[in-house]
C-alpha cells in the first residue's frame, strides 16, 4: 500500500498513481523510443568539444531543419521538431531523443536522417561524435559543466554521495530504450525481468574501456561510474517490486534535490524526501504531481518507470549495434517473460547488484552462481531472435554474431590493440 496519513497526501498520491495507470497502451499500439548519446570531441586534439561549438552545431541544425531552439535561461541546450529533439547532456554529450516508433525500420530511417545531418554539421565545426561509453581523453576535471540550472544543482549535490558522480555527468554516454506497457501487471513483470537481465546486457554492451588516454581495468567504465553515483537515487529499485505502489514508495523515500515554482528552482539538496514534502510542504509550498514527475526524473535506477519503461544501462554504441540493441529488447519483451523470471527465482537484488559490478569490470567474461554470463547473453539473443518478425531479425544480426563468439563490445576494441584515445578514434572510424 502507498504510505499516507492525511486526506491531502491521499489526493496527491492518487494523482501520482493515475499518472502511471493513464499510460497504459494496447499491445497492438506498442512503440519504442530511442535516446542515443554520443561523445563530442575536437577532431584535432581529441579532447572533449567545448560548449561554444556545440551551441553552433545545434543552432545550425535548427536553422536547416526549421526546428525550435531549446533554452535554459539564456543557454542554448537543444533543438526540437518533428516530435523529436537533440540536446546537450552535462558535459556537452550530444543526445538524440527520437519520437517513439512501432517498427525498427522507422527508428532507423528517422534516426539516420537526424544523425547524418548532425554529423555533417559537426564536421564543419571540426567536431566528431564518438559512439562510445566514455570520453577517451578528457576527464571531468577538464570538462566544463553545461550552464543548465538542473545540472549545476546536481553537480554540487551528487559527488557527496558518489565518488564517480562527476565522471557520470560529464564523461559518459549511453543508449536508452523506452518501451510501453499495457497494464500494471505488465509493467511490473517487465521491470522485474529487465532488472534481472540488466547485468548481462550491461556486460554485452560494455563499450568504454579507454579513459584518460589509457586502458582502464574496466570494460565499461561508464557502468562503474553509475554504480558510484549514489545509492540514494541509483539503487532505489532493487528490492521486491510487486506493484506501482512499491515503485512510488521508493521514489517518495528518495531525498529531493529541488522543485520549481514560476521558473525558479527551490533548492533542497536532500534536506527532505518527497514523502516529507507531501506531508509537511516546504516553506509554504505544497507538493504537486509536476513536482513528483521532476523528482522521479532525478532518480536514476537502471530501469525507470515513467509513462513508459526506460531501459538505461548501456554504453553508447555505433548505430548498427544501437539498432541491434533495440531489436534485442523488442524480441525479449515479445517472449514469455515468466520463463526468464524462473531463471532468477533464487537470485536476490543484492546479487543482481554484484553482477552489475562484475559486468562493469569484466564485460561478459564473468561467472556468478549458476550463471555463465557469456552463455546467458547468448540465450537472451536466442530468445529475442525467435520472437522477432522475419523482417526485423536482420537488425539483431550484427550483435548476435558477436554474442555467439562469446565476446562483448569492449573485447573488439581491446583485441585490436587499442590502448589510447588516438587508436580508439581510428578504430571507431573504421
C-alpha positions as CSV (number, residue, x, y, z in Angstrom):
1,X,0.0,0.0,0.0
2,X,1.0,3.6,-0.5
3,X,2.1,5.5,2.5
4,X,-0.2,8.3,3.5
5,X,-1.6,9.9,6.7
6,X,-3.9,12.8,5.6
7,X,-6.6,13.4,3.0
8,X,-4.2,15.9,1.4
9,X,-1.5,13.3,1.0
10,X,-4.0,10.8,-0.3
11,X,-5.1,13.1,-3.1
12,X,-1.6,13.7,-4.4
13,X,-0.8,10.0,-4.1
14,X,-3.8,9.2,-6.1
15,X,-2.7,11.7,-8.8
16,X,0.7,10.0,-8.9
17,X,-0.8,6.6,-9.3
18,X,-3.1,7.9,-12.0
19,X,-0.1,9.2,-13.8
20,X,1.1,5.7,-14.3
21,X,-2.2,4.0,-14.9
22,X,-3.2,6.6,-17.5
23,X,-0.1,5.5,-19.5
24,X,-1.5,2.0,-20.4
25,X,-1.3,1.2,-24.2
26,X,-3.0,-1.6,-26.1
27,X,-0.4,-4.2,-27.1
28,X,-1.0,-3.6,-30.8
29,X,-0.1,0.0,-30.3
30,X,3.3,-0.5,-28.5
31,X,6.1,1.7,-29.6
32,X,9.8,2.0,-28.9
33,X,11.6,5.3,-28.1
34,X,15.3,5.7,-28.6
35,X,17.5,8.1,-26.7
36,X,21.0,8.0,-28.2
37,X,24.0,9.8,-26.7
38,X,27.5,10.2,-28.2
39,X,30.7,11.8,-27.1
40,X,31.7,15.1,-28.9
41,X,35.4,15.5,-29.4
42,X,37.6,18.0,-31.2
43,X,38.9,16.3,-34.4
44,X,42.5,17.5,-34.0
45,X,43.1,17.4,-30.2
46,X,40.7,14.5,-29.4
47,X,39.7,16.5,-26.3
48,X,36.1,17.0,-25.3
49,X,34.3,19.6,-27.5
50,X,33.7,23.0,-25.9
51,X,30.2,24.4,-25.4
52,X,30.5,27.2,-28.0
53,X,31.0,24.8,-30.9
54,X,28.2,22.6,-29.6
55,X,25.9,25.6,-29.5
56,X,26.8,26.5,-33.1
57,X,26.1,22.9,-34.2
58,X,22.6,23.0,-32.6
59,X,21.8,26.4,-33.9
60,X,22.8,25.4,-37.5
61,X,20.9,22.2,-37.2
62,X,17.8,24.0,-36.1
63,X,18.1,26.6,-38.9
64,X,18.4,23.9,-41.6
65,X,15.6,21.7,-40.2
66,X,13.3,24.5,-39.1
67,X,13.3,23.2,-35.5
68,X,12.8,25.4,-32.5
69,X,15.7,26.2,-30.1
70,X,15.6,25.0,-26.5
71,X,16.9,27.3,-23.8
72,X,17.7,27.1,-20.1
73,X,17.7,30.8,-19.2
74,X,19.9,32.2,-22.0
75,X,21.8,29.0,-22.5
76,X,21.1,27.0,-25.7
77,X,20.6,23.4,-24.7
78,X,19.0,21.8,-27.7
79,X,16.5,21.9,-30.5
80,X,13.1,20.4,-31.0
81,X,10.9,19.4,-34.0
82,X,9.1,16.5,-35.7
83,X,8.2,15.2,-32.2
84,X,12.0,14.6,-31.6
85,X,14.8,16.6,-30.1
86,X,18.6,17.0,-30.0
87,X,20.1,18.2,-26.7
88,X,23.2,18.5,-24.6
89,X,24.0,16.5,-21.5
90,X,26.0,17.9,-18.6
91,X,29.4,17.5,-20.3
92,X,28.1,18.6,-23.7
93,X,27.4,15.0,-24.8
94,X,25.1,15.0,-27.8
95,X,21.8,13.3,-27.4
96,X,19.1,12.4,-29.9
97,X,15.6,11.7,-28.4
98,X,13.6,10.2,-31.1
99,X,9.8,10.1,-31.4
100,X,8.6,6.6,-30.4
101,X,8.1,4.2,-33.4
102,X,6.4,0.9,-33.8
103,X,8.9,-0.6,-36.2
104,X,12.7,-0.8,-36.2
105,X,12.8,0.4,-39.8
106,X,11.1,3.5,-38.8
107,X,13.6,4.1,-36.0
108,X,16.4,3.5,-38.5
109,X,15.0,5.9,-41.1
110,X,14.2,8.8,-38.7
111,X,17.4,8.5,-36.6
112,X,19.6,8.2,-39.7
113,X,18.2,11.4,-41.2
114,X,18.8,13.4,-38.0
115,X,22.2,11.9,-37.2
116,X,23.5,12.3,-40.7
117,X,22.7,16.0,-40.7
118,X,24.2,16.5,-37.2
119,X,27.4,14.7,-38.2
120,X,27.9,16.8,-41.4
121,X,27.3,20.0,-39.4
122,X,29.7,18.8,-36.6
123,X,32.4,18.1,-39.1
124,X,32.1,21.7,-40.4
125,X,32.9,22.9,-36.9
126,X,35.8,20.4,-36.5
127,X,33.8,18.2,-34.1
128,X,33.2,14.4,-34.3
129,X,30.7,12.4,-32.3
130,X,32.1,9.1,-30.9
131,X,29.7,6.1,-30.3
132,X,31.5,5.1,-27.1
133,X,30.5,5.0,-23.5
134,X,33.0,7.5,-22.1
135,X,35.1,10.3,-23.4
136,X,38.5,8.7,-24.0
137,X,40.9,11.6,-23.4
138,X,39.3,14.4,-21.3
139,X,38.3,13.7,-17.7
140,X,35.7,15.6,-15.8
141,X,38.3,18.0,-14.3
142,X,38.8,19.3,-17.8
143,X,35.1,19.3,-18.9
144,X,33.1,22.4,-18.0
145,X,29.6,21.7,-16.8
146,X,26.8,22.9,-19.1
147,X,25.3,26.1,-17.8
148,X,21.9,24.5,-17.1
149,X,20.4,25.0,-13.7
150,X,19.4,21.4,-13.2
151,X,23.0,20.2,-14.0
152,X,24.6,22.8,-11.7
153,X,22.5,21.7,-8.8
154,X,23.2,18.0,-9.5
155,X,27.0,18.7,-9.9
156,X,27.1,20.2,-6.4
157,X,25.0,17.5,-4.7
158,X,25.8,14.2,-6.3
159,X,29.6,14.0,-5.5
160,X,28.7,14.0,-1.8
161,X,27.2,10.5,-2.2
162,X,29.1,9.0,-5.2
163,X,32.8,9.4,-5.9
164,X,32.3,8.9,-9.7
165,X,29.3,11.2,-10.0
166,X,31.4,13.9,-11.7
167,X,32.5,11.3,-14.3
168,X,29.0,10.1,-14.8
169,X,27.7,13.6,-15.5
170,X,30.5,15.0,-17.7
171,X,32.2,12.0,-19.3
172,X,29.7,9.2,-20.1
173,X,27.3,8.5,-22.9
174,X,24.7,5.7,-23.2
175,X,21.8,4.3,-25.2
176,X,18.3,4.2,-23.6
177,X,15.3,2.4,-25.0
178,X,11.8,3.3,-23.8
179,X,9.0,0.7,-24.0
180,X,5.3,0.7,-23.5
181,X,3.2,-1.3,-21.0
182,X,-0.5,-2.3,-21.2
183,X,-1.3,-2.8,-17.5
184,X,0.2,-2.6,-14.1
185,X,0.9,-6.3,-14.1
186,X,2.6,-6.0,-17.5
187,X,4.7,-3.1,-16.3
188,X,5.8,-4.8,-13.1
189,X,6.7,-8.0,-14.9
190,X,8.7,-6.1,-17.5
191,X,10.5,-4.1,-14.8
192,X,11.4,-7.3,-12.9
193,X,12.7,-9.1,-16.0
194,X,14.6,-6.0,-17.2
195,X,16.3,-5.7,-13.7
196,X,17.2,-9.3,-13.7
197,X,18.8,-9.3,-17.1
198,X,20.4,-5.8,-16.7
199,X,23.9,-7.1,-15.6
200,X,24.1,-9.4,-18.6
201,X,23.2,-6.7,-21.2
202,X,25.3,-4.1,-19.4
203,X,28.1,-6.7,-19.9
204,X,27.5,-7.3,-23.5
205,X,27.1,-3.7,-24.5
206,X,30.2,-2.7,-22.3
207,X,32.0,-0.2,-24.6
208,X,34.1,2.1,-22.5
209,X,37.5,0.5,-21.7
210,X,39.6,3.6,-22.6
211,X,39.6,6.6,-20.3
212,X,42.1,9.3,-19.5
213,X,44.0,8.3,-22.7
214,X,44.7,4.7,-21.4
215,X,43.2,1.3,-20.8
216,X,41.3,1.0,-17.6
217,X,40.7,-2.1,-15.5
218,X,37.0,-1.9,-16.6
219,X,35.3,-2.8,-19.9
220,X,32.5,-0.4,-19.0
221,X,33.9,2.5,-17.0
222,X,30.5,4.2,-17.7
223,X,28.7,1.4,-15.8
224,X,31.2,1.7,-12.9
225,X,30.6,5.5,-12.8
226,X,26.9,5.0,-12.5
227,X,27.4,2.4,-9.7
228,X,29.2,5.1,-7.7
229,X,26.8,8.0,-8.4
230,X,24.9,7.4,-5.2
231,X,22.8,4.6,-3.7
232,X,20.2,7.1,-2.5
233,X,18.9,7.6,-6.1
234,X,20.6,4.9,-8.3
235,X,19.9,1.8,-6.3
236,X,16.3,2.6,-5.2
237,X,14.6,-0.1,-7.2
238,X,16.5,-3.3,-6.4
239,X,14.0,-4.6,-3.9
240,X,11.0,-6.8,-4.4
241,X,8.5,-4.9,-6.5
242,X,5.0,-6.2,-6.9
243,X,3.0,-3.1,-7.7
244,X,3.2,0.6,-8.8
245,X,2.8,1.3,-5.0
246,X,6.2,-0.3,-4.4
247,X,7.8,1.8,-7.1
248,X,6.1,5.0,-5.9
249,X,7.2,4.4,-2.3
250,X,10.8,4.1,-3.4
251,X,10.6,7.4,-5.2
252,X,8.9,9.0,-2.2
253,X,11.7,8.0,0.1
254,X,14.4,9.4,-2.1
255,X,15.9,12.8,-1.0
256,X,14.8,15.7,-3.1
257,X,17.3,18.0,-5.0
258,X,14.9,20.8,-5.9
259,X,11.5,21.7,-7.2
260,X,10.3,24.6,-9.4
261,X,7.9,27.5,-8.9
262,X,7.3,30.1,-11.6
263,X,10.6,29.4,-13.3
264,X,12.5,29.5,-10.0
265,X,14.3,26.5,-8.6
266,X,13.8,25.9,-4.9
267,X,16.9,24.1,-3.9
268,X,16.7,21.3,-1.2
269,X,19.9,19.4,-1.6
270,X,18.5,16.3,0.2
271,X,17.0,18.1,3.2
272,X,13.7,16.2,2.9
273,X,12.4,13.4,0.8
274,X,9.2,13.6,-1.3
275,X,7.1,11.9,1.3
276,X,8.1,14.7,3.8
277,X,7.2,17.2,1.1
278,X,3.7,15.7,0.7
279,X,3.1,15.6,4.5
280,X,4.6,18.9,5.6
281,X,5.2,21.0,2.5
282,X,8.3,23.2,2.4
283,X,8.4,26.9,3.3
284,X,4.8,27.3,2.4
285,X,4.9,25.3,-0.9
286,X,2.8,22.2,-1.3
287,X,3.7,19.1,-3.4
288,X,2.1,18.7,-6.8
289,X,2.1,16.0,-9.5
290,X,4.5,18.1,-11.6
291,X,6.9,18.1,-8.6
292,X,6.8,14.3,-8.4
293,X,7.5,14.0,-12.1
294,X,10.5,16.2,-11.8
295,X,11.7,14.4,-8.7
296,X,11.3,11.0,-10.3
297,X,13.4,12.2,-13.2
298,X,16.2,12.9,-10.7
299,X,16.2,9.3,-9.6
300,X,18.5,7.1,-11.7
301,X,17.8,3.3,-11.5
302,X,18.8,1.2,-14.4
303,X,15.2,0.6,-15.1
304,X,13.0,3.6,-14.6
305,X,9.2,3.9,-14.7
306,X,7.5,6.9,-16.3
307,X,4.8,6.9,-18.9
308,X,6.9,4.2,-20.4
309,X,9.6,2.0,-19.0
310,X,13.1,3.4,-19.6
311,X,16.0,0.9,-20.0
312,X,19.1,2.9,-19.2
313,X,22.0,0.5,-18.6
314,X,24.0,0.5,-21.8
315,X,27.1,2.2,-23.1
316,X,26.8,4.2,-26.3
317,X,27.3,2.1,-29.5
318,X,27.7,2.6,-33.2
319,X,24.4,2.9,-34.9
320,X,24.2,-0.7,-36.3
321,X,24.7,-2.1,-32.8
322,X,22.2,0.5,-31.4
323,X,19.6,-0.8,-33.7
324,X,20.5,-4.4,-32.7
325,X,20.0,-3.3,-29.1
326,X,16.5,-2.1,-30.0
327,X,15.8,-5.4,-31.7
328,X,17.2,-7.4,-28.8
329,X,14.8,-5.8,-26.3
330,X,11.9,-5.9,-28.7
331,X,12.3,-9.7,-29.2
332,X,12.9,-10.4,-25.5
333,X,9.8,-8.4,-24.4
334,X,7.7,-10.2,-27.1
335,X,8.6,-13.5,-25.4
336,X,7.0,-15.3,-22.5
337,X,8.7,-13.3,-19.7
338,X,7.7,-15.8,-17.0
339,X,10.3,-18.2,-18.4
340,X,13.0,-15.6,-17.7
341,X,11.7,-15.0,-14.2
342,X,12.2,-18.7,-13.4
343,X,15.9,-18.3,-14.2
344,X,16.2,-15.9,-11.3
345,X,13.9,-17.5,-8.7
346,X,16.8,-17.8,-6.1
347,X,18.7,-14.6,-7.0
348,X,18.4,-11.7,-4.6
349,X,18.5,-8.0,-5.5
350,X,22.0,-7.7,-3.9
351,X,23.2,-10.5,-6.1
352,X,21.9,-8.6,-9.2
353,X,23.9,-5.6,-7.9
354,X,27.1,-7.7,-7.5
355,X,26.7,-9.0,-11.0
356,X,26.4,-5.4,-12.2
357,X,29.8,-4.6,-10.8
358,X,31.2,-7.8,-12.4
359,X,29.7,-6.6,-15.7
360,X,31.4,-3.2,-15.4
361,X,34.8,-4.8,-14.8
362,X,34.8,-7.9,-17.0
363,X,32.1,-7.3,-19.6
364,X,30.7,-10.7,-20.5
365,X,33.7,-12.6,-19.1
366,X,32.3,-13.4,-15.7
367,X,30.5,-16.2,-13.8
368,X,28.2,-15.9,-10.8
369,X,26.4,-18.6,-9.0
370,X,24.7,-20.7,-11.7
371,X,25.2,-18.1,-14.4
372,X,27.9,-18.0,-17.1
373,X,27.4,-14.5,-18.4
374,X,28.5,-15.4,-22.0
375,X,26.1,-18.4,-22.1
376,X,23.2,-16.4,-20.7
377,X,23.8,-13.5,-23.0
378,X,23.6,-15.9,-26.0
379,X,20.4,-17.4,-24.5
380,X,18.8,-13.9,-24.4
381,X,19.8,-13.3,-28.0
382,X,18.3,-16.7,-28.9
383,X,15.0,-15.7,-27.2
384,X,14.9,-12.4,-29.0
385,X,15.6,-13.9,-32.4
386,X,12.8,-16.4,-32.0
387,X,10.3,-13.6,-31.1
388,X,11.1,-11.1,-33.8
389,X,9.4,-10.9,-37.2
390,X,11.3,-12.2,-40.2
391,X,11.9,-8.6,-41.5
392,X,13.3,-7.4,-38.1
393,X,15.6,-10.3,-37.3
394,X,18.3,-8.8,-39.6
395,X,18.6,-5.9,-37.2
396,X,19.8,-8.3,-34.5
397,X,22.4,-10.0,-36.6
398,X,25.5,-7.7,-36.1
399,X,25.3,-8.0,-32.3
400,X,24.1,-11.7,-32.4
401,X,27.3,-12.8,-34.2
402,X,29.4,-11.1,-31.5
403,X,27.4,-12.8,-28.8
404,X,27.8,-16.2,-30.5
405,X,31.6,-15.6,-30.5
406,X,31.4,-15.2,-26.7
407,X,32.5,-11.5,-26.8
408,X,31.3,-8.2,-25.7
409,X,31.8,-4.8,-27.5
410,X,34.8,-3.8,-25.5
411,X,36.6,-7.1,-26.4
412,X,36.5,-5.9,-30.1
413,X,38.3,-2.7,-29.0
414,X,40.9,-4.4,-26.9
415,X,41.6,-7.2,-29.3
416,X,42.5,-4.7,-31.9
417,X,45.4,-3.4,-29.8
418,X,43.6,-0.2,-29.0
419,X,45.3,1.3,-25.9
420,X,44.7,5.1,-26.0
421,X,42.4,7.8,-27.3
422,X,44.1,8.1,-30.7
423,X,44.0,4.4,-31.6
424,X,40.4,4.3,-30.3
425,X,39.2,7.1,-32.6
426,X,40.9,5.3,-35.5
427,X,39.2,2.1,-34.6
428,X,35.8,3.7,-34.3
429,X,36.2,5.4,-37.7
430,X,36.8,2.0,-39.3
